[in-house]
């Protein structure tokens, strides 16, 4: 999943969670505000962390490391 798609997906999931919690606790406006706040927070975190996860990937063409153990 690329960086933008991941951020949009995380915004949608976090918005839904925030909306439901805000709606249960108070009213629709609170749900929307909580959803936007949590969605934005999740999207920004996903956007910032996307490079870290992609950088740590091992490329398929890399040769394995062999370690000899002497007994």
C-alpha positions as CSV (number, residue, x, y, z in Angstrom):
1,X,0.0,0.0,0.0
2,X,1.5,3.4,-0.9
3,X,1.8,6.3,1.4
4,X,-1.3,8.2,0.3
5,X,-3.6,5.2,0.2
6,X,-2.5,4.2,3.7
7,X,-3.1,7.7,5.0
8,X,-6.6,7.8,3.5
9,X,-7.4,4.3,4.9
10,X,-6.2,5.3,8.4
11,X,-8.2,8.5,8.3
12,X,-11.4,6.6,7.4
13,X,-10.9,4.0,10.1
14,X,-10.0,6.6,12.8
15,X,-12.9,8.9,11.7
16,X,-15.3,6.0,12.1
17,X,-14.1,5.1,15.5
18,X,-14.1,8.8,16.7
19,X,-17.5,9.4,15.2
20,X,-19.1,6.3,16.9
21,X,-17.5,7.2,20.3
22,X,-18.5,10.8,20.1
23,X,-22.0,9.9,19.0
24,X,-22.5,7.5,21.8
25,X,-21.1,9.9,24.5
26,X,-22.9,13.1,23.3
27,X,-24.4,14.0,19.9
28,X,-23.8,14.1,16.2
29,X,-21.6,17.2,16.2
30,X,-19.4,15.8,18.9
31,X,-19.0,12.7,16.9
32,X,-18.0,14.6,13.7
33,X,-15.5,16.7,15.7
34,X,-14.0,13.6,17.4
35,X,-13.9,11.7,14.1
36,X,-12.1,14.5,12.3
37,X,-9.6,14.9,15.1
38,X,-8.8,11.2,15.4
39,X,-8.9,10.8,11.6
40,X,-6.4,13.6,11.1
41,X,-4.2,12.3,13.8
42,X,-4.2,8.8,12.4
43,X,-3.6,10.0,8.8
44,X,-0.6,12.3,9.8
45,X,0.9,9.5,11.9
46,X,0.5,7.0,9.0
47,X,2.0,9.5,6.5
48,X,5.0,10.2,8.8
49,X,5.7,6.5,9.6
50,X,5.2,5.2,6.0
51,X,8.8,5.8,5.0
52,X,10.2,4.0,8.1
53,X,8.4,0.8,7.3
54,X,9.3,0.9,3.6
55,X,13.0,1.6,4.3
56,X,13.3,-1.4,6.6
57,X,12.1,-3.9,4.0
58,X,14.6,-6.4,2.7
59,X,14.8,-6.4,-1.1
60,X,14.2,-9.7,-2.8
61,X,17.4,-9.6,-4.7
62,X,19.6,-9.3,-1.6
63,X,21.8,-12.3,-0.8
64,X,21.4,-14.0,2.6
65,X,24.1,-13.6,5.2
66,X,25.9,-16.9,6.1
67,X,27.4,-17.2,9.6
68,X,29.7,-20.1,10.3
69,X,29.7,-21.5,13.8
70,X,32.7,-23.5,15.1
71,X,32.2,-26.0,17.8
